Amino acid sequence: MLAAQFMALLDVFIVNVAAPTIGSELHASGADLQLVIAGYAITYSVLLITGARLGDRLGHGRVHLAGLALFTTASLACGLAQGATELIVFRLVQGAGSAVMIPQVLSLIQRTFTGEARVRALGAYSAVIAVGAAAGQIVGGVLVSADLFGTGWRPVFLVNVPVGAVLLIVGRRVLPREGAARRTGAPALPAAQGRGLDLPGLVLLGAAVSLLTVPLVLGQEKDWPLWSWLSLTAAAVLFALFRGYESRLARRGGAPLIEPRVLRLPGMGLAVFRVLAVMGVNGGFLFALTLHVQGGLGYSPLRAGLTFAPTAAVFGVAGLTWRRWPAPVRRRLVPAGFVLIALSVTGVGLAFRGGDPGGPLFCVAYLGVGLGLALGFSPTLTGALAAVRPEDAADASGLLATVAQLGQLIGVAAFGTLFLNRLESLGAPGAYTSAEALQSCMYALAATAAAAAVAGLVPRRR
């Protein structure tokens, strides 16, 4: 289960390093690259809660294997894609497979293990999440730089195929059969057994996310035509319709995709905003910096991947250890984390100013970004879930996981568009113009982090 979790996480970050090579070999535009990266997050974020519901209804082991099979097949198709459009479509399918596969991991841990064994399993789960981001950057750089058999970027997807095939074979033998967890005495989950799938809510949410994402990605390349503004307006309307429909469905005793009472839990609204902000900053930062160091500074994919590794490593270490810090410090971690993000991304922009290769300021600022992201994300997530009642735990977890993916998606779309738009307006490509575009993007990221830092200071109604 954790190997599958690691593979799916790897695929989120491994593509960032491969993006410039994909662009040159497939003659893909900047908007195409945004969709290659964001397409995975679109279907993953929209279908995540539905994937969890399918596990409740059909069995977590069975649904996990089905998602793994879809993910592995889509990875093969991505690796064999002959054009940017094909790759985007297969990335959407890959995200759908991940949305079906990944929610079952925590569910099976909760159902299969008890006591100290569950604590160890959850510790291993957290470690996989922490390591996945760093490994994705490094493995992506190694695979693209190796250019195995002249295949260029394709191994970043094809590497999933043999791993997925082995996991499918092993999974059929070792995953617990339905009902096995109950025979071991593990407590039943409070998540909604037998709840409906809320297909109308799924359609409304999917349409709203698509109408928001597509114009953000394609609008800059098409010079913001009328349809892009109409699409953004329609997205706002559909989000409002989705919220109204979910509320009415809950009042009628139905099973909404997102339970409205979860959004009314103390601190949940602030947590949603901060998770959205931190993941948006993360997605935009990785995308823009990847294009700058490879396109503007001429870094190889391997060097680019190693450049990202310290931030991911600091994120993982801080995310695993912050609970051991003194209590007075822990209470201030989240706003301090966002302030550190704002200062650090500003430092990254200044370090590359004028086309410079970075230097010591970049190293310090980059470590600060990783620490700030960890402090802004992990305590927020833990604090939001701490006060949730057991019967709402599954919906709250699903909501925050979905928001995290939407934040990553919006970050790539919005900040990536800002970087590309600024790069185009500056004229001839090069280290200097790329650095100027990166600096504008970093300032926007800093403003977003600052807004998240002060959001908790706004008085809330009791």
C-alpha positions in Angstrom: 0.0 0.0 0.0 2.8 2.4 0.9 4.7 1.6 -2.3 1.6 2.5 -4.3 1.3 5.8 -2.2 4.9 6.6 -2.9 4.6 5.9 -6.6 1.6 8.2 -6.9 3.4 11.0 -4.9 6.5 10.5 -7.1 4.4 11.1 -10.2 3.2 14.5 -8.9 6.7 15.9 -8.5 8.7 13.9 -11.1 7.0 15.7 -14.0 8.1 19.1 -12.8 11.7 18.4 -13.7 10.8 16.7 -17.0 8.5 19.6 -18.1 11.1 21.6 -20.2 12.3 18.4 -21.9 8.7 17.4 -22.7 8.1 20.9 -24.1 11.1 20.7 -26.5 10.5 17.1 -27.7 6.7 17.4 -28.2 6.8 21.1 -29.3 4.5 21.8 -26.4 3.6 25.4 -25.5 3.8 26.8 -22.0 0.0 26.2 -21.6 0.4 22.6 -22.7 3.0 22.1 -20.0 0.8 23.6 -17.4 -2.0 21.2 -18.4 0.4 18.2 -18.3 1.3 19.0 -14.7 -2.1 20.3 -13.6 -4.2 17.7 -15.5 -3.2 15.1 -13.0 -4.4 17.3 -10.1 -7.7 18.2 -11.9 -9.1 14.7 -11.9 -7.4 13.7 -8.7 -8.9 16.6 -6.7 -12.4 16.2 -8.2 -12.6 12.4 -7.8 -10.8 12.0 -4.5 -13.9 12.0 -2.2 -15.8 9.8 -4.7 -12.9 7.3 -4.6 -13.1 7.1 -0.9 -16.9 6.5 -1.1 -16.3 3.7 -3.7 -13.9 2.0 -1.2 -16.6 2.1 1.5 -19.2 0.6 -0.8 -17.2 -1.9 -2.8 -14.3 -2.8 -0.5 -11.0 -0.9 0.0 -8.7 -3.7 -1.2 -10.7 -4.3 -4.4 -11.0 -0.6 -5.2 -7.3 0.0 -4.5 -6.3 -2.6 -7.0 -8.7 -1.2 -9.6 -7.2 2.2 -9.2 -3.7 0.8 -9.3 -4.5 -1.0 -12.6 -5.9 2.2 -14.1 -2.9 4.3 -12.9 -0.4 1.8 -14.3 -2.1 1.6 -17.6 -2.4 5.4 -17.9 1.3 5.6 -17.0 2.2 3.3 -19.9 0.0 5.5 -22.2 1.7 8.7 -21.0 5.1 7.2 -21.7 4.1 6.3 -25.3 2.3 9.5 -26.1 3.2 11.1 -29.4 1.9 14.6 -28.8 1.0 17.1 -26.1 -2.7 16.6 -26.4 -2.4 12.8 -26.0 -0.2 13.3 -22.9 -2.6 15.7 -21.3 -5.5 13.3 -21.8 -3.6 10.4 -20.4 -2.5 12.5 -17.4 -6.2 13.2 -16.7 -6.8 9.4 -16.7 -3.7 8.9 -14.5 -5.1 11.3 -11.9 -8.4 9.5 -11.9 -6.6 6.2 -11.2 -4.7 7.9 -8.3 -8.0 9.3 -6.9 -9.4 5.8 -6.8 -6.3 4.1 -5.4 -4.9 6.5 -2.8 -7.9 7.1 -0.4 -7.9 3.4 0.4 -4.4 3.5 1.9 -5.4 5.2 5.2 -8.7 3.3 5.3 -6.9 -0.1 5.2 -4.4 1.1 7.8 -7.2 2.0 10.1 -9.1 -1.2 9.5 -6.2 -3.6 9.6 -4.0 -2.3 12.5 -4.7 -1.5 16.1 -2.8 0.0 19.0 1.0 0.3 18.6 0.9 -1.4 15.2 -1.4 1.4 13.9 0.9 4.1 15.3 3.9 2.5 13.5 1.9 2.2 10.3 0.8 5.8 10.4 4.4 6.8 11.1 5.5 4.9 8.0 2.7 6.6 6.0 3.9 10.1 7.1 7.5 9.2 6.2 6.5 8.2 2.7 4.7 11.5 2.2 7.7 13.4 3.4 10.2 11.5 1.2 8.0 11.4 -1.9 8.4 15.1 -2.8 12.2 15.0 -2.5 12.6 11.7 -4.3 10.3 12.9 -7.2 12.6 15.8 -8.0 15.8 13.7 -7.8 14.5 10.7 -9.7 13.0 12.9 -12.4 16.3 14.6 -12.9 18.2 11.2 -13.0 15.8 9.6 -15.5 15.7 12.5 -17.9 19.4 13.1 -17.8 20.1 9.4 -18.3 18.1 9.5 -21.6 17.7 5.7 -21.4 17.9 4.2 -24.9 17.2 7.7 -26.3 13.8 7.9 -24.7 14.3 11.3 -23.2 11.5 12.2 -20.7 9.4 9.0 -21.3 11.0 6.9 -18.4 9.4 9.3 -15.8 6.1 7.7 -16.7 7.3 4.2 -17.9 9.0 3.6 -14.5 5.5 3.2 -13.0 4.7 0.2 -15.3 6.9 -2.5 -13.8 6.4 -1.2 -10.3 2.6 -1.2 -10.8 2.6 -4.6 -12.3 4.5 -6.1 -9.3 2.2 -4.3 -6.8 -0.9 -5.7 -8.6 0.4 -9.2 -8.3 1.5 -8.8 -4.7 -1.6 -6.9 -3.7 -3.9 -9.7 -4.8 -2.1 -12.0 -2.4 -1.5 -9.8 0.6 -4.3 -7.3 0.9 -7.0 -8.3 3.4 -10.2 -9.7 2.1 -13.4 -7.9 2.9 -14.4 -8.5 6.4 -10.9 -9.6 7.5 -10.4 -6.4 9.4 -13.5 -6.9 11.5 -12.4 -10.4 12.3 -9.1 -9.1 13.7 -11.0 -6.9 16.0 -10.1 -3.6 14.4 -12.8 -1.0 15.0 -15.1 0.0 12.1 -14.5 3.3 10.6 -16.9 6.1 11.3 -16.9 7.0 7.6 -20.2 6.7 5.9 -20.8 3.1 5.1 -23.0 2.7 2.1 -23.4 6.4 1.4 -24.3 7.4 -2.1 -21.9 8.8 -4.6 -23.6 12.2 -5.2 -23.1 12.1 -8.9 -24.8 15.5 -9.5 -22.5 17.1 -7.0 -19.5 15.4 -8.7 -20.6 16.8 -12.1 -21.1 20.3 -10.7 -17.7 20.3 -9.0 -15.8 18.8 -11.9 -17.4 21.4 -14.3 -16.6 24.3 -12.0 -13.0 23.2 -11.6 -12.5 22.7 -15.3 -14.1 26.1 -16.2 -11.8 27.8 -13.7 -8.6 26.0 -14.7 -8.8 26.0 -18.5 -9.0 29.8 -19.0 -6.2 30.4 -16.3 -3.9 28.1 -18.3 -4.9 29.0 -21.9 -6.0 32.6 -21.5 -2.5 34.0 -21.6 -1.5 32.1 -24.7 -4.7 33.2 -26.5 -4.5 36.8 -25.4 -7.4 36.5 -23.0 -10.3 36.2 -25.4 -14.0 36.7 -24.4 -14.6 33.0 -23.9 -11.9 32.9 -21.1 -13.7 35.6 -19.1 -17.1 33.9 -19.7 -15.6 30.6 -18.5 -14.3 32.2 -15.3 -17.7 33.7 -14.7 -19.4 30.4 -15.3 -17.0 28.7 -12.9 -18.1 31.2 -10.1 -21.7 30.5 -10.9 -21.2 26.7 -10.8 -19.3 26.8 -7.5 -22.3 28.7 -6.0 -24.7 26.2 -7.5 -22.6 23.3 -6.1 -22.6 24.8 -2.6 -26.4 25.4 -2.7 -27.1 21.9 -4.0 -24.9 20.3 -1.4 -26.7 22.2 1.4 -30.1 21.2 0.1 -29.1 17.6 -0.3 -27.8 17.5 3.3 -31.1 19.1 4.6 -33.0 16.3 2.8 -30.9 13.7 4.6 -28.9 12.8 1.6 -25.1 12.1 1.3 -23.5 15.3 -0.2 -20.0 15.1 -1.7 -18.8 17.6 0.9 -20.9 17.7 4.1 -21.8 21.3 4.8 -21.6 21.0 8.6 -17.9 20.1 8.2 -17.3 23.6 6.7 -19.0 25.1 9.7 -16.6 23.4 12.2 -14.6 25.8 14.3 -11.4 26.9 12.4 -12.3 24.8 9.4 -12.8 27.8 7.1 -9.4 29.3 8.0 -7.8 25.9 7.6 -9.3 25.5 4.1 -7.9 28.9 3.1 -4.5 28.2 4.5 -4.2 24.8 2.9 -5.3 26.3 -0.4 -2.7 29.0 0.0 0.2 26.8 1.0 -0.4 24.3 -1.8 -1.0 27.1 -4.3 2.4 28.6 -3.4 4.1 25.2 -3.6 2.7 24.4 -7.0 3.4 27.9 -8.5 6.9 28.0 -7.0 8.0 24.6 -8.3 6.6 25.3 -11.8 8.1 28.7 -12.3 11.5 27.9 -10.8 11.8 24.7 -12.9 11.2 26.7 -16.1 13.7 29.4 -15.0 16.6 27.1 -14.0 16.3 24.9 -17.0 15.1 27.4 -19.6 16.7 30.6 -18.4 19.9 29.3 -16.7 20.4 26.1 -18.8 20.5 23.7 -15.9 20.4 20.0 -16.8 17.3 18.1 -15.5 19.6 16.3 -13.0 21.0 19.5 -11.7 17.5 21.0 -11.5 16.2 18.0 -9.6 19.1 18.2 -7.1 18.4 21.9 -6.7 14.9 21.2 -5.5 15.9 18.4 -3.1 16.9 20.5 0.0 13.5 22.2 0.1 11.7 18.9 0.0 14.0 17.4 2.6 13.5 20.3 5.0 9.8 20.1 4.4 9.8 16.4 5.3 12.0 16.7 8.5 10.0 19.7 9.8 6.7 18.0 9.0 7.7 14.9 11.0 9.2 16.7 14.0 7.2 19.9 14.7 5.0 18.1 17.3 8.1 17.7 19.5 8.8 21.4 19.7 7.9 23.4 22.9 4.2 24.1 23.2 4.6 28.0 23.2 6.4 27.7 19.9 3.8 25.3 18.4 1.0 27.9 18.9 2.8 30.4 16.6 4.1 28.0 14.0 1.4 28.5 11.3 1.6 32.3 11.0 5.4 32.2 11.4 5.5 29.6 8.6 3.7 31.8 6.2 5.8 34.9 7.1 8.9 32.7 6.5 7.5 31.6 3.1 6.9 35.3 2.1 10.4 36.3 3.1 12.0 33.2 1.5 10.3 33.4 -1.9 11.2 37.1 -2.1 14.8 36.1 -1.3 14.7 33.5 -4.2 13.6 36.2 -6.6 16.3 38.6 -5.5 19.0 35.8 -5.6 18.3 35.3 -9.3 18.0 39.0 -10.1 19.7 40.0 -13.3 20.2 36.4 -14.5 22.6 35.5 -11.6 23.0 31.8 -10.8 21.7 32.2 -7.2 24.6 31.9 -4.8 24.4 31.7 -1.0 21.2 33.8 -0.8 19.4 31.3 -2.9 20.5 28.4 -0.7 19.3 30.1 2.5 16.1 31.2 0.9 15.4 27.8 -0.6 15.7 26.1 2.8 13.4 28.8 4.2 10.8 28.0 1.6 10.8 24.3 2.6 10.6 25.1 6.4 7.9 27.7 5.9 5.8 25.3 3.7 6.0 22.6 6.4 5.0 25.0 9.2 2.2 26.4 7.2 0.8 23.0 6.1 1.3 20.3 8.8 0.1 22.1 11.9 -2.9 23.6 10.0 -3.9 20.1 8.8 -3.5 18.6 12.3 -5.2 21.4 14.1 -8.2 21.3 11.7 -8.7 17.6 12.2 -8.1 17.6 15.9 -11.5 19.0 16.8 -13.5 17.0 14.3 -16.0 14.5 15.7 -15.4 10.8 14.7 -18.5 10.7 12.5 -17.2 13.7 10.5 -13.5 12.6 10.3 -13.7 11.0 6.9 -15.5 14.0 5.3 -13.1 16.5 6.9 -10.1 14.5 5.7 -11.5 14.2 2.3 -12.3 18.0 2.2 -8.8 19.0 3.2 -7.2 16.5 0.8 -9.3 17.8 -2.0 -8.5 21.4 -1.2 -4.8 20.6 -1.1 -5.0 19.2 -4.6 -7.0 22.2 -5.8 -4.5 24.5 -4.3 -1.7 22.8 -6.2 -3.7 23.0 -9.4 -4.6 26.6 -9.0 -1.0 27.5 -8.1 0.4 25.9 -11.3 -2.4 27.6 -13.4 -2.4 31.1 -11.9 1.3 31.6 -11.0 2.5 29.7 -14.0 0.4 31.9 -16.2 1.9 35.0 -14.5 5.4 33.8 -15.1 4.8 32.9 -18.8 2.9 36.2 -19.4 5.7 38.2 -17.9 8.3 36.3 -19.8 6.5 36.9 -23.1 6.0 40.6 -22.4 9.8 41.1 -21.8 10.7 39.9 -25.3 13.7 37.9 -26.2 14.2 34.8 -24.0 17.3 34.5 -21.9 18.7 34.4 -18.3 17.9 38.1 -17.7 14.3 38.1 -18.9 13.6 34.8 -17.3 14.9 36.2 -14.0 12.7 39.2 -14.3 9.6 37.0 -14.9 10.6 34.8 -11.9 11.0 37.8 -9.7 7.4 39.0 -10.5 6.1 35.6 -9.8 8.0 35.3 -6.5 6.5 38.7 -5.3 3.0 37.4 -6.1 3.7 34.2 -4.2 5.0 36.3 -1.2 1.8 38.4 -1.2 -0.3 35.2 -1.1 1.7 33.8 1.8 1.4 37.1 3.6 -2.4 37.1 3.2 -2.5 33.6 4.7 -0.4 34.8 7.6 -2.7 37.6 8.6 -5.9 35.6 7.8 -6.0 34.2 11.3 -5.9 37.7 12.8 -9.3 38.6 11.3 -12.0 38.5 14.1 -14.5 35.6 13.5 -18.1 35.5 14.6 -18.8 33.2 17.5 
